[in-house]
Amino acid sequence: MSNQELPVIGQATTVEGCCPGLLSAPLDEDQAALLAKVFKALGDPVRLRLLSMIASREGGEVCVCDLTPAFDLSQPTISHHLRLLREAGLIASERRGTWVYYRLLPEMTDRLAGVLTRPAGEPLSEPAGLSA
């Protein structure tokens, strides 16, 4: 892995002030671009599995040495996927000796949940053509 620092998307924002939900107001161009990068990072089955493995790990973090054996992929490929998740602001990493440990950044998953959640109390509408 490179020691070069890369900017993390949305790291300094909060859930409350970030953006409206998709169902309450249209996203502006900047919000759509930011969220598209995050959804693109989640659009790969390997990255989605990696995120799930990191998020569900007891203790809140996992060593890359424990992630790599779960896949039939090379270590550099796993590192590439982890880098994309990190750049999207979904995970953080910390080097300890020769190993890198990963943890979930709940701010981004909370933000995604907020964007995809219907406003409270709003009833579900039936899709057109499904009513009796």
Disulfide bonds with the S-S distance in Angstrom:
none
